[in-house]
Amino acid sequence: MPSTTSAPQTQRYQEKREAILSAAARQFNQHGVKGATLSEIAASVGLVTNSVTYYYRKKEDLASACFQRSIEAFSKVADAARAERTVAGRVAAYFRGLALLFASVDLGEHPPLVLFNDMRALPSPQFEEVSAAYTTLFRKVRDLLRGPETAALSRADLNARAYGVVSMGHWMRAWIVRHEAVEYEDVATRVSDILVNGSAGGGSSWTPPTPEELAWQFRRDADPVAEAFLRAASHMVNEHGYRGASVDKISAQLNVTKGSFYHHNDNKEDLVWSCFERTFEIIRAALAFSDRNFGNGWERACASTRALSRFQLSAEGPLLRLGAISAVVDPARRAEVSRTMNRLTTRQTGVVVDGMIDGSIRTIDQAIAGHIGTGLISGAAGLKHWVGEITEDNVAELYLRPMFIGLLCPPARG
């Protein structure tokens, strides 16, 4: 005869486990995988550390479970989107499903979900386990793009477009909170409209990078030693998060000693702050370059995004991933990073407005287009993990062109 207490005990176990996962998701989103502690996670739900380790022996196991829960939620959205008969319908359903998921989280109807920003900070074997699940999610989204409309696309074309859709979904989570939760579904409709149909106005067309773009250098007079540390730190934070980007790893990337690191840098926190300053300086320079050298809004938007995406994959890159804001420990500095990101996105939005006024960009939600532009630039740094063929020379055609003129456009020729 089954125990009369087993069901309540199982329910209590599940409820406490869910409470721990929810608390952990909040802490990981705020502090990163390396920065959050089991004691802080436990305290946030009125528990002691031993209560958490009863469910998850290591913090890394808990982080892995949080990522798996987020991946499962996104996967359900992708699975539901498969019911649509066309690629355009499936893309719209995917973003609509994500928006409804985000709204349910923000309204307290669904448990919090950890962001994917810090996934690469997981150690082995947890990273491999989560990575396998995330790869399955990526393939599900890629399958949404398969159809007669995209039959002519190569594997590289399809992977690049799928990466754009996946990364735009993740980036949407970061900025959609500027809207009321009841608006999220409408926001998603506008996002998918821009991605599927592009943003070109009548008479506008995509062009390859100009000779001026190819020749331009962002930082001609930068100190080469300081620049090397900034590049290495940006790469390490992008890949491993702030805590995972140790002084030892940054030094090893440059093949210098730890002593050499501290000879050139006071501490890691100031170096990461300088990485953000460098990133913002380069974005400003690209926007100024496009303003000086190109005419209408469409040309300027294309040129600045092309230039920055090429930079991401060049020997001078990468930019610091904008989602790495948890790497900034000081609250005042974190607020300044957030303000600057918002201002630069608003500046990009202004270019879209100019394009709509001059007719080179069709009528779209300019604020959302600005966020998409920012996300495209930031996301370019991670392309190599998903599109093995991507290079500085083909990123504009494989990755950006479909996002500007529409996901269903034929592959570029020549």
N, C-alpha and C positions, 0 to 999 in steps of 0.2 A: 504494500500500500504506500503510495507516495507521501512524502512528508507534507504536512499542511503549512509548514513554514518555508518550504523551498521557493515557492513562487514569490512571496513578498521579499525574501532575501535576494533573489535574483533581480527583482525590480529595483530594490535599493542599490544593489551593486551597479546596475546599468545607469541609474539616475546619478549616482556619485561619479561614475566614470564619465558620463556626459558633462557633468559640471566641471570636472577637471579638464576635459578637452576644450570646453568653451573658455575657461579661464586661461588655459595655455595659449589658445589662439590669440586672445587679446594681448597677452604678454609678449608673445613672439612677434606680433605685428608692431608692437611699440618698441621693443628692445632688440629684436633679432634673435635668431636661434642661439647664437653664442652669448648674447648679452643677458637674456632672461635666465632666471635661476629657479630651481624647483621650490626653494623656500618662498620666493615671491609668488609663484603660481599657487602654492598651497595656501599662503596667507590670504590671497585675494578671494578665496572661497571659504575661509574660516577653518582651514585644515592645517595639520602639521606636515612636515616633509615626509615622514614615514607613511602617512596616509596616501600620499601620491605614489611613493615607490612601491606600495602594495599593488598598485595597478600597472605602473610603468617603472621598471627598475632603474632605468637611466633617463636623463633628460632627452637624450637623442632618440630613445624609443618613443617618448611622448611626442616629440616634434614630428617624428615619422608618422605617428598615428594621426596627428593634426593635418599633415599634408595629404595623407591618404583620404581623410574625410573630405577635404576640399576637392581633391581630384574626383572622388566619387560623385560629389554634388555637381561638378562641371560635366562629368561624363553622362549623368542622367539627362542633363540639358541637351547634350549632343545626341544622345539616343532618341530623345523625343523629336528633335529637329529632323531626323531621318524620314519622318512620315510625309514631309512635303515632297512634291513631285519634281520641283525644279531646283537648280542650284541657288537661284536668287531667293526662292521661298525658304530653302533650308538655312541659308545665311541669315535671313530675317528672323526665322524661328529661333535660331541659336542665340542671337543677341537679345531677342525678346525674352527668351527663357532665362538668360543670365540676368537681365534687368529685373525680372520677377523674383529670381532667387535673391539678388542683392536687396530688393525692397523687403522681402520677408525677413532677411537678417536685420535690416535697419529698423524694422517695426517690431522686432523681438519675437517674431513668429517662427524663426529658424535659428539654430545655434550659430554663433560666430564662426567665420571661416578664416583660416590663416591665409595670408597672401603668399604668393609663390616667389616673392623677391629673394628670399634667403634660402631657397631649397638647396643650392649648391654648397651651403655651409655645413650640411650634414656630413658626418664621417662615414666611412665604410663600416658595416655593410648596409646601414640605413639608407645612405644615398642611392646605392644600387637598387634597393627595393622600391624606393619612391620614384626614382628615375624610370624604372620599368613601367610603373603605373602611369606616370606622366606621358611617357612615349605612347602608350596605348591611347590616352586622351588625345594626343596630337594626331594620331592616325585616324581617330574617329572624326575629328574636325576636318582633316584632309579629305576623308571620304565624303563629307558633305559637299565638297567642291567637285566631286566626280560626276560627270554627266555628258550628254551629247554636246552641251555648250562648251565644255572644256576638253573635249577629246583630243584636240590638237596640241595640248600642253605637254611639255616634257616633264620628267620627274622633278627636275630642278625648278621648273616653273611652278608646278603644283605645290611643292614643298615651300617655296618662297611665299606663295599666296596663302597657304595654310598657316604659315608662321605669322603673316600679317594679321589674319583673322584671330588667331589665338592670342597674340600679344595685344591686339586692340581690345579684346574681351577683358584681359587682365588689367590693362590701363584704364578701361572704363570704370572699373571698380574704384580706382583712386579718385576720379573726378566727379563721378555721378552724384556724390553726396552734396554737391552744390545745388542740386535740385531737390524738390519735395519727393518723397518716396512714391507718392501717387503719380508722379510724372515719369517715373523711370521707364515705363513701357513705351511712352511716346518718345523719350530720348533714344531708346534702342532702335526705334523705327527710323529715326533720323540718321543714326550711326550707320545702319545697314544700307540706307538709301545712298549715302555718300560713298560707302565702300563698293557697293554693287554697281552703281551708275556713274561713279566718278564725280568730279567737281568742275570739269571743263565747261565753259560757256560756248556759245555758238562761234565757230571760227577758231577756237583754241585747240592746239594739238600738242602732244608730247614731243619733245626734242631731246636728243642726246646731250650730254654735257658739252658746253662750249669750250673753245680753246682757253678762254679767260678763266673759266672754272678749273680746268685741268692744271693751269699754270699757277693758280693762286695759292699762296701759303698763308696759313692762319697766324702763325707766330714766327715771324722772320728773326726777331731779335731776342728770343728767349734764351736764358742761360741753359746750355745743354745738359749740365749736371742736374740742375733743379728740375728741368723738363723730364729727364730720365726717371727721377724718383716719382714725379707726378704721374707719368704714364704707368709705371709699375704699380703704384698704389691704386690707381684707378682700376687697372686690370684685376688686381687681387680683391679689391672690395666688390667689384662687379661679380666676380666668380665665387667668393667665399664669405661675403659679408664683412662688416667692420671687425668683429672679434676674430673671425677666421683669417683675416688679412694681417697676420702677425708681422712684427718687425723682421723676424727671421725669414719669413717667406718673401717679403718685399726685397730684402737684401739679397736673398738667393736668386731672385728673378734677375737682378742686375749683376750677379756674381761679385758682390762686395761684402765686406764684413759688417757685422752689427755695429762695430765701432765707427765704420765709415758712415753708416746711416745716421748715427747721432752727431757725427761731425757736421753733416749737412742739414740736419733737421732736429729741432728741439724735442719733438715727440710725435707720436703717430696721429694724435687727434688734430694737431695743427696741420699736419701734412694732408689729412683727409679734407680738412676745411679748405686748404689751398687747392685741392682737387676740384672741389665744388666751384671755387672762384675761377679756376682755369676753364672749367666747363662752361660757366656762364659767359666768360670773356669770349670764348670761341663762338658760342651761339650768337652773341651780339655782333661779333665780327662778320659772321656769315650773313646775318640779316642786313648789316650795313653794306656789305659787298653786293648783295642782290639789289638793294635799293639804288646803289650807284650805277650799276651796270645793266640793269634790265628795266623794261618799261612798265607793262601793265601788271596787275595783281597776280594773274596766273603765272607769268614768266618769273616774277620775283619769288612766289611760293615754291615753284618747281626748283628754281636755282638754289635757294637757300637749303632746302631739304636734300637735294642731290649733293650739294657740297658737304653738308654735315654728315650724311650717311657714308659718303666716300671717305671722309676723315675717320669715321669710326673704324673702318677696315684698313686704314693705311698704317704705315709704320709710325706715324705720329699719334695715332689713336691709342686707346679709346677715350671718349668722354666718360665721366663718372655717371653711372646709371642713375637717373633721377629718382627711381624708386629706392635708392640707397639712403634716403633721408634719415633712417634709423641709425646710420653710422655717425651722425652728429650728436654727440652726447650732451653738449651744453644747450639748455632750452632756448636761450636768446639766439644762439647761432642757428639752431634748428628753425626757429621762427623766421629768421632772416633768409634762410634757404627757401623756405616755403613761399615767402613774399616774392623773392626774386623769380622763382619758378612761375608763379602766377603772373608776374609782370611780363615775363618773356612770352608766355602763352598768349597773353592779351595783345602783345606786340604782333605775334603771328596772326592772331585773329584780325587785327587791323589790316593786314595785307589781304586777307580774304575779303574783307569789307570793300577795300579799294577795287579788288577784282570784280565784285558784284556791281559796283558803281560803274566801272568802265566796260562791263559786259563780258570780260574774259573768263569770269567764273559764274556759273549758273547760281540761281537763288537757292541757297542752302542755309542751314543753321550755322552761322559763322563761328559762334563760340565752340560748338562741337567740332567743327572743322579745325579750329585752332588746337584743341586737345588731341585730335587725331594726328595732326602734324607733329606735335611734341612727342607723342607716343611712337610715331614712325622713326623719328630721329633717335630716341633713346633705345628703342628696340633693335636698331641696326647692329648694336654691339654684340648681341647674342645670336645673330644669324648663322654664324659658322657652326654652331652646334646642331643645326637643323638642315642647313643647305650646304653640303660639303663643297659644292662648286662655286659658292659665292666669293667674289673678290671685290677689291676696290673698283675694278674696271667694269664689272657687270652688275653691281648692286643697284644701279639706277634702273636698268632695264628689267632685271628679274624681280626686284622687290618693290621699288617705288612706282614704276610706270603703271602696274595694275591698280595700285591704291589711289592713283590720281585720275586715271581715265576709266577705271572700272574693273572689278575682279574677273569679268567675263571677256575681257579683251583678248584677242588672239596673241600668241607669243610674238615677241619682237624678232625681226629677221635681220640677219647680217651682224 
